[in-house]
Amino acid sequence: MSWDIFYKIRYDGENMLCSPPGGTDWQPAVRHDSIREELIESVKANNGYYEHSRAQGLEANDITCFHPYHRFWGGDEESRPEILFQFDPKDDWGSINCKPTVMIYDGKVVLDAENRQVRYFYEMPLTISTQVEGWFVEALIRLNPFIRYSDFISRMPSTSSKLATPNVLNMRTSRWRVRNWCTSWTKKDGTKSIRAYMWDKMTRRQQAQNSTKGMGVATLAQVKEIEGLNKGKMNRGKRGHSMRVQEAEVTGDTTESDGMGPELG
């Protein structure tokens, strides 16, 4: 099944129903925007809070809600999750059985503002802020190679004037990686030369440990050198993305679902 399907909508009284194009099986549905506050409150009720503050938008509900797996995560070197220090992914990255399921709330299929199913991943918070940090996006994509930028956008408040786009998230993530010696795990033009540059800056111990921990933040001069290696290559070689994390925004993700997600609400 393709996740880039725009579902048909009809109403039975006040109840919204959805069905795939050409389908005759109608299921109860609800928009993510309509249950946003309830999702946020549900994790607050479980005493959920982050040790390090998260970026948020102007609206009160434009926040990344709590997820217990990320309680102690932060963007600085002291609180950064270990996966952001990994130079190379593990050999089985991309083959892990972590396919998405459908987000279900109170027995209803959850749809985004464009009538597409919201994909459920255990690793992702139920709501995401339009101001979500680049380090957080990178960490989740590394945790689960099936996660893509549209999964973040589908969890943002669609009415926000600051609603992000895949390109905005890509640039936000790329800028953070450059400043923090974080390699891209997706294959595209410029990646090889940047990886070689970063590898040369690592100590032998760091290389042996496959870790950039202890490298600190890149200087302005180093950032310019890294950006120079990638100059003019950002828009070429788009078909080279083997894990279909970023390019799925353009080509469409044909990943099959593992079925319905856990019941929320």
VOVEX-388660 format. One line per field, with one value per residue (C-alpha): residue number from 1; residue in three letters; x, y, z. Coordinates in nm, 4 decimals. Layout:
N
pos <- [NUM	...]
code <- [ALA	...]
xx <- [X	...]
yy <- [Y	...]
zz <- [Z	...]
END
This chain:
265
pos <- [1	2	3	4	5	6	7	8	9	10	11	12	13	14	15	16	17	18	19	20	21	22	23	24	25	26	27	28	29	30	31	32	33	34	35	36	37	38	39	40	41	42	43	44	45	46	47	48	49	50	51	52	53	54	55	56	57	58	59	60	61	62	63	64	65	66	67	68	69	70	71	72	73	74	75	76	77	78	79	80	81	82	83	84	85	86	87	88	89	90	91	92	93	94	95	96	97	98	99	100	101	102	103	104	105	106	107	108	109	110	111	112	113	114	115	116	117	118	119	120	121	122	123	124	125	126	127	128	129	130	131	132	133	134	135	136	137	138	139	140	141	142	143	144	145	146	147	148	149	150	151	152	153	154	155	156	157	158	159	160	161	162	163	164	165	166	167	168	169	170	171	172	173	174	175	176	177	178	179	180	181	182	183	184	185	186	187	188	189	190	191	192	193	194	195	196	197	198	199	200	201	202	203	204	205	206	207	208	209	210	211	212	213	214	215	216	217	218	219	220	221	222	223	224	225	226	227	228	229	230	231	232	233	234	235	236	237	238	239	240	241	242	243	244	245	246	247	248	249	250	251	252	253	254	255	256	257	258	259	260	261	262	263	264	265]
code <- [MET	SER	TRP	ASP	ILE	PHE	TYR	LYS	ILE	ARG	TYR	ASP	GLY	GLU	ASN	MET	LEU	CYS	SER	PRO	PRO	GLY	GLY	THR	ASP	TRP	GLN	PRO	ALA	VAL	ARG	HIS	ASP	SER	ILE	ARG	GLU	GLU	LEU	ILE	GLU	SER	VAL	LYS	ALA	ASN	ASN	GLY	TYR	TYR	GLU	HIS	SER	ARG	ALA	GLN	GLY	LEU	GLU	ALA	ASN	ASP	ILE	THR	CYS	PHE	HIS	PRO	TYR	HIS	ARG	PHE	TRP	GLY	GLY	ASP	GLU	GLU	SER	ARG	PRO	GLU	ILE	LEU	PHE	GLN	PHE	ASP	PRO	LYS	ASP	ASP	TRP	GLY	SER	ILE	ASN	CYS	LYS	PRO	THR	VAL	MET	ILE	TYR	ASP	GLY	LYS	VAL	VAL	LEU	ASP	ALA	GLU	ASN	ARG	GLN	VAL	ARG	TYR	PHE	TYR	GLU	MET	PRO	LEU	THR	ILE	SER	THR	GLN	VAL	GLU	GLY	TRP	PHE	VAL	GLU	ALA	LEU	ILE	ARG	LEU	ASN	PRO	PHE	ILE	ARG	TYR	SER	ASP	PHE	ILE	SER	ARG	MET	PRO	SER	THR	SER	SER	LYS	LEU	ALA	THR	PRO	ASN	VAL	LEU	ASN	MET	ARG	THR	SER	ARG	TRP	ARG	VAL	ARG	ASN	TRP	CYS	THR	SER	TRP	THR	LYS	LYS	ASP	GLY	THR	LYS	SER	ILE	ARG	ALA	TYR	MET	TRP	ASP	LYS	MET	THR	ARG	ARG	GLN	GLN	ALA	GLN	ASN	SER	THR	LYS	GLY	MET	GLY	VAL	ALA	THR	LEU	ALA	GLN	VAL	LYS	GLU	ILE	GLU	GLY	LEU	ASN	LYS	GLY	LYS	MET	ASN	ARG	GLY	LYS	ARG	GLY	HIS	SER	MET	ARG	VAL	GLN	GLU	ALA	GLU	VAL	THR	GLY	ASP	THR	THR	GLU	SER	ASP	GLY	MET	GLY	PRO	GLU	LEU	GLY]
xx <- [0.0000	0.1115	0.0912	0.0444	-0.3250	-0.5797	-0.8810	-1.2412	-1.4462	-1.8164	-2.0298	-2.2909	-2.4557	-2.1710	-1.9471	-1.6696	-1.5968	-1.3066	-1.2333	-0.9461	-1.0091	-1.2275	-1.3011	-1.6414	-1.5285	-1.5941	-1.4232	-1.4756	-1.2154	-1.0949	-0.8528	-0.5319	-0.6009	-0.9314	-0.7716	-0.4457	-0.5254	-0.6509	-0.3290	-0.1211	-0.3260	-0.3136	0.0643	0.0566	-0.1779	0.0975	0.3333	0.5177	0.7752	1.1131	1.4266	1.5379	1.2901	1.1640	1.1099	0.7479	0.5399	0.3261	0.0023	-0.0429	-0.0881	0.2112	0.4320	0.6110	0.4264	0.5998	0.7412	0.9020	1.1787	1.3040	1.2663	1.6371	1.7266	1.8674	2.0558	2.3840	2.6669	2.5967	2.2344	2.2450	2.1239	2.4067	2.2716	2.3634	2.7297	2.7410	2.9505	2.8274	2.4966	2.4999	2.5038	2.1374	2.0135	1.7357	1.6458	1.5029	1.1397	0.9963	0.7370	0.4663	0.1106	-0.1985	-0.2632	-0.5954	-0.7730	-1.0895	-1.1504	-1.1078	-0.8478	-0.6478	-0.6102	-0.3957	-0.5294	-0.4943	-0.6929	-0.3955	-0.3559	-0.1238	0.1402	0.2078	0.5625	0.6439	0.9492	0.7516	0.5607	0.1910	0.2229	0.5142	0.5841	0.6320	0.9570	1.0896	1.4673	1.6959	1.8729	1.5431	1.4393	1.7782	1.7629	1.4219	1.5147	1.8237	1.6187	1.3746	1.4700	1.1035	1.0311	1.0215	0.9638	0.5916	0.5488	0.6646	0.4450	0.1336	0.1701	0.1998	-0.0980	-0.2060	-0.3557	-0.0219	0.1224	0.4646	0.3818	0.7063	0.7734	1.0019	1.2608	1.2497	1.3029	1.5811	1.7679	1.7093	1.8503	2.1417	2.2542	2.2546	2.4533	2.7239	2.7736	2.7822	2.9960	2.6990	2.7122	2.4163	2.3118	2.1313	2.3228	2.3285	2.5799	2.8229	2.7878	3.1095	3.3361	3.1781	3.2163	3.5833	3.6401	3.4757	3.6582	3.9939	3.9049	3.8361	4.0996	4.1981	4.0091	3.6943	3.7297	3.7715	3.4649	3.2585	3.1763	3.2138	3.1632	3.4068	3.4480	3.2415	3.0924	3.2514	3.4090	3.2727	3.5708	3.5074	3.1374	3.2252	3.4672	3.2009	2.9373	3.1850	3.2188	2.8438	2.8006	2.6022	2.5297	2.2124	1.9805	2.1628	2.1511	1.8137	1.7598	2.0540	1.8690	1.8721	1.6642	1.3818	1.3720	1.3986	1.3217	0.9968	0.8567	0.8964	0.8705	0.6032	0.6633	0.5538	0.6332	0.3562	0.1833	0.2067	-0.1632	-0.3379	-0.1432	-0.2262	-0.5553	-0.5160	-0.7669]
yy <- [0.0000	0.3543	0.6021	0.8946	0.8237	1.0985	0.9343	1.0054	1.1670	1.1542	1.2244	1.0133	1.2835	1.4337	1.1315	1.1476	0.8401	0.7715	0.5301	0.4911	0.6060	0.3521	0.1738	0.0918	0.0129	0.3227	0.3548	0.6033	0.8798	1.1906	1.4664	1.5005	1.8722	1.7885	1.5706	1.7621	1.9060	1.5680	1.3980	1.6613	1.6346	1.2540	1.2517	1.5360	1.3240	1.0627	1.3179	1.3550	1.6314	1.6805	1.7462	1.9845	2.2313	2.1851	2.4532	2.5559	2.7847	3.0852	2.8912	2.7112	2.3739	2.4156	2.1910	1.8577	1.6570	1.4324	1.0930	0.8918	0.7584	1.1162	1.2479	1.3172	1.4140	1.7551	1.9091	1.9862	1.7377	1.6517	1.5491	1.4341	1.0770	0.8390	0.7713	1.1282	1.0573	0.7498	0.8204	0.5193	0.3387	-0.0201	-0.2807	-0.3693	-0.0083	0.0053	-0.3607	-0.3402	-0.4499	-0.1162	-0.0422	0.2117	0.1310	0.3495	0.5918	0.5025	0.7225	0.6082	0.3513	0.6077	0.6340	0.9551	1.1704	1.4761	1.8003	1.6610	1.3445	1.1099	0.8554	0.9648	0.6970	0.5639	0.5010	0.4099	0.6385	0.9540	1.1898	1.2157	1.5890	1.7830	2.1569	2.3566	2.4711	2.1187	2.1161	1.9759	1.7480	1.5901	1.5249	1.3682	1.1490	1.0036	0.9372	0.7549	0.5533	0.4400	0.4628	0.4467	0.7846	1.0698	1.4437	1.4171	1.2179	1.5254	1.7597	1.5433	1.5918	1.9719	2.2093	2.2569	2.5987	2.7436	3.0149	2.8627	2.5125	2.3546	2.1941	1.8987	2.1446	2.3513	2.0397	1.9212	2.2532	2.2750	1.9252	1.9770	2.2964	2.1197	1.8250	2.0505	2.2400	1.9243	1.6818	1.4661	1.2738	1.2148	0.8509	0.9027	0.8796	1.1939	1.4146	1.5809	1.3178	1.1313	1.4378	1.5699	1.2318	1.2193	1.5704	1.4829	1.1496	1.3260	1.5537	1.2585	1.1030	0.7406	0.6490	0.8198	0.6421	0.3071	0.3756	0.4996	0.8063	1.1831	1.2381	1.4961	1.6907	1.9816	2.2356	2.3137	2.6576	2.9072	2.8378	2.4634	2.5121	2.7130	2.4421	2.1738	2.3821	2.4439	2.0689	2.0463	2.3641	2.3121	1.9476	1.9762	1.9460	1.6687	1.2925	1.2771	0.9173	0.7997	0.7813	0.4118	0.4254	0.6390	0.8649	1.2057	1.1270	0.9543	1.3065	1.3248	0.9668	0.8356	0.5705	0.2214	0.0758	-0.1592	-0.1055	-0.3503	-0.2809	-0.0678	0.1020	0.0765	0.2255	0.5840	0.7783]
zz <- [0.0000	-0.0690	0.2158	-0.0225	-0.0772	-0.0324	0.1298	0.0369	0.3117	0.3865	0.6912	0.8657	1.0690	1.2723	1.2265	0.9679	0.7593	0.5243	0.2420	-0.0058	-0.3655	-0.5420	-0.2149	-0.0677	0.2876	0.4998	0.8386	1.1230	1.0983	1.2792	1.1878	1.3842	1.4339	1.6051	1.8732	1.9159	2.2593	2.3801	2.2715	2.4503	2.7690	2.7663	2.8088	3.0611	3.2715	3.2934	3.4495	3.1242	3.0913	2.9231	3.1247	2.8474	2.6983	2.3441	2.0815	2.0348	1.8165	1.9005	1.9494	2.2806	2.1100	1.8761	2.0865	2.0670	2.3281	2.5761	2.4848	2.7665	2.5416	2.4878	2.8438	2.8949	2.5375	2.4502	2.1617	2.3395	2.3666	2.7304	2.6759	2.3143	2.2459	2.1614	1.8130	1.7102	1.7844	1.5608	1.2520	1.0550	1.1010	1.2153	0.9405	0.9887	0.9689	0.7115	0.7480	1.0994	1.1162	1.2252	0.9581	1.0364	1.1322	1.1136	1.3998	1.5627	1.8172	1.9958	1.7226	1.4438	1.1692	1.2205	0.9075	0.8393	0.6930	0.3388	0.4144	0.4330	0.7094	0.9901	1.0299	1.3782	1.5007	1.8579	1.8422	1.7529	1.9831	1.8985	1.8257	1.6785	1.6915	1.3726	1.5348	1.5932	1.6255	1.3573	1.6053	1.7078	1.3474	1.2751	1.5864	1.5001	1.1371	1.2594	1.5082	1.2404	0.8704	0.7693	0.9288	0.6775	0.6916	0.6172	0.9396	1.1329	0.9288	0.9723	1.3499	1.3302	1.3675	1.0049	1.0787	1.1867	0.9663	1.0407	0.9137	0.7998	0.4622	0.3825	0.2501	0.5699	0.7825	0.5529	0.5805	0.9556	1.0020	0.7616	0.9373	1.2732	1.1377	0.9924	1.3176	1.5286	1.3265	1.2427	0.9155	0.6898	0.6761	0.3457	0.0216	-0.1931	-0.3731	-0.1361	0.1362	0.0520	0.0611	0.3816	0.5504	0.4482	0.5899	0.9216	0.9435	0.9095	1.2022	1.4327	1.6561	1.6033	1.9176	1.7922	1.4588	1.6328	1.8472	1.5500	1.7578	1.7228	2.0963	2.2286	1.9035	2.0304	1.7909	1.4552	1.4194	1.1694	0.9428	0.9583	0.8861	0.5753	0.4623	0.5020	0.3250	0.0447	-0.0102	-0.0614	-0.2661	-0.5834	-0.5052	-0.3014	-0.6019	-0.7867	-0.7494	-0.5795	-0.6876	-0.4793	-0.1514	-0.0695	0.2472	0.1024	0.4054	0.2400	-0.1237	-0.0286	-0.0077	-0.3861	-0.5092	-0.2731	-0.0082	-0.1094	0.2314	0.3359	0.6646	0.9496	1.0144	1.2725	1.5488	1.9197	2.0284	2.1516	2.3516]
END
